[in-house]
């Protein structure tokens, strides 16, 4: 298996470009998976249909006509890309991709499936670390806001102190008025 795994190694970025965001989920399209597994899309769909009970809605779904048209306009720009796109594709979530390894028995399919699952896992880890970074940034922002309020309060106190000091100096330096008693020597 290790020898086969080294031969089939697909770069992570290639797999990542085949992961799409549809219905607020990360999914892979049947034709992309078929390409990676080295089978025809038609054969992949047949295998899924034979094992339909293994693919509940949260594992796999078929695009609606609207989703299909939007997806097709975004990703299938050249004529060669539109070949074989007469029917809305199946979309497989991470769990659905895992389930595919149960019905596709070739060594290539199993090896590629392991790579895909590793990419999904890595993406989830990256997303989790980004969430942690965002949470920490929010904490810092809240602390900054609190610090800003404290700094403004300090400046306000300094202004009040400065005004009080100014008034005191004016009071001490003012010219005395009223009856002057001559100094006796």
C-alpha positions in Angstrom: 0.0 0.0 0.0 2.8 2.4 0.8 4.3 2.0 -2.7 0.9 2.7 -4.3 0.4 5.7 -1.9 3.7 7.2 -3.1 2.8 6.8 -6.8 -0.7 8.3 -6.4 0.2 11.3 -4.2 -2.0 14.2 -5.2 -0.9 17.6 -4.1 -3.1 19.1 -1.3 -3.7 22.3 -3.3 -5.2 20.2 -6.2 -7.6 18.6 -3.8 -8.4 21.9 -2.1 -9.4 23.5 -5.4 -12.0 20.7 -5.8 -13.7 21.5 -2.5 -16.6 23.8 -3.0 -18.9 25.6 -0.6 -22.6 24.7 -1.4 -25.5 25.0 1.0 -23.1 26.3 3.7 -21.1 23.0 3.5 -17.8 22.0 2.2 -18.5 19.5 -0.6 -16.8 17.7 -3.5 -18.5 17.2 -6.8 -19.0 13.7 -8.3 -17.0 14.5 -11.4 -14.0 15.8 -9.5 -14.1 12.8 -7.2 -14.4 10.4 -10.2 -11.4 12.2 -11.8 -9.3 11.8 -8.6 -10.4 8.1 -8.2 -9.6 7.4 -11.9 -13.2 6.2 -12.8 -15.9 7.6 -15.0 -18.4 9.9 -13.4 -21.2 7.7 -14.7 -19.6 4.6 -12.9 -19.2 6.6 -9.6 -22.9 7.7 -9.7 -24.0 4.1 -10.5 -22.1 2.8 -7.4 -23.7 5.5 -5.3 -27.2 4.7 -6.6 -26.7 1.0 -5.9 -25.7 2.0 -2.3 -28.1 4.9 -1.9 -29.0 4.0 1.8 -25.4 4.7 2.7 -25.7 8.3 1.6 -28.2 10.3 3.7 -28.8 14.0 3.0 -25.9 15.1 5.3 -23.5 12.8 3.4 -24.5 13.5 -0.2 -27.1 15.6 -2.0 -27.9 16.5 -5.6 -27.7 20.1 -6.6 -31.0 21.9 -7.4 -31.4 23.3 -10.9 -30.7 26.8 -9.5 -27.5 25.7 -7.7 -26.5 23.8 -10.7 -26.8 26.8 -13.0 -25.0 29.1 -10.6 -22.2 26.5 -10.1 -22.0 25.8 -13.8 -21.6 29.5 -14.6 -18.9 30.0 -12.0 -16.8 26.9 -12.5 -17.5 25.5 -16.0 -16.3 28.3 -18.2 -14.8 26.5 -21.2 -16.7 24.2 -23.6 -14.5 21.3 -22.6 -15.6 21.7 -19.0 -19.3 21.7 -19.9 -19.0 18.2 -21.5 -20.8 15.8 -19.2 -22.6 18.5 -17.3 -26.1 17.8 -18.5 -27.3 16.6 -15.1 -26.9 18.2 -11.7 -24.0 16.6 -9.9 -23.9 14.8 -6.6 -22.3 16.8 -3.9 -20.4 14.8 -1.2 -19.7 16.1 2.3 -16.6 14.9 4.2 -18.7 12.0 5.6 -20.0 11.2 2.1 -16.4 11.1 0.8 -15.5 8.7 3.6 -18.5 6.5 2.7 -17.3 6.4 -0.9 -14.3 4.4 0.3 -16.7 1.7 1.5 -18.2 1.2 -2.0 -15.2 1.9 -4.2 -12.9 -1.0 -3.7 -9.9 -0.1 -5.9 -6.5 0.6 -4.3 -6.4 4.0 -6.0 -9.8 5.0 -4.7 -8.8 4.0 -1.1 -5.5 5.9 -1.3 -7.0 9.0 -2.8 -9.8 8.9 -0.3 -7.3 8.9 2.5 -5.6 12.0 1.0 -8.9 13.8 0.7 -9.9 13.0 4.3 -6.5 14.3 5.4 -7.1 17.6 3.5 -10.6 18.0 5.0 -9.1 17.4 8.5 -6.4 19.9 7.8 -8.9 22.5 6.6 -10.9 22.0 9.8 -7.8 22.4 11.9 -6.9 25.6 10.0 -10.4 26.9 10.4 -10.3 26.1 14.2 -7.0 27.9 14.6 -8.4 30.9 12.7 -11.4 30.9 15.0 -9.1 30.9 18.0 -7.1 33.8 16.6 -10.3 35.8 15.9 -11.5 35.1 19.5 -8.2 36.4 20.9 -8.3 39.5 18.6 -11.8 40.2 19.9 -10.5 39.9 23.5 -7.7 42.3 22.7 -10.1 44.7 21.0 -12.4 44.7 24.1 -9.3 45.3 26.3 -8.2 48.1 24.0 -11.6 49.7 24.3 -11.5 49.5 28.1 -8.0 50.9 28.1 -9.0 53.7 25.8 -11.8 54.6 28.2 -9.3 54.6 31.1 -6.8 56.7 29.1 -9.5 59.3 28.2 -10.6 59.4 31.9 -6.9 60.1 32.9 -6.7 62.9 30.3 -9.9 64.3 31.5 -8.6 64.3 35.1 -5.3 65.9 33.8 -7.3 68.7 32.1 -9.3 69.3 35.3 -6.1 69.4 37.3 -4.5 71.7 34.8 -7.5 74.1 34.9 -7.5 74.0 38.7 -3.8 74.8 38.8 -4.2 77.6 36.3 -7.0 79.1 38.4 -4.8 78.9 41.5 -1.9 80.6 39.8 -4.2 83.3 38.5 -5.5 83.8 42.1 -2.0 84.1 43.5 -0.7 86.4 40.7 -3.7 88.8 40.7 -3.2 92.3 41.6 -4.7 93.1 45.0 -7.5 95.6 45.1 -8.8 97.8 47.8 -7.4 100.1 50.5 -3.6 99.9 50.6 -1.8 100.4 53.9 1.4 102.3 53.6 4.4 100.3 54.7 6.0 101.6 57.8 9.7 101.5 58.1 
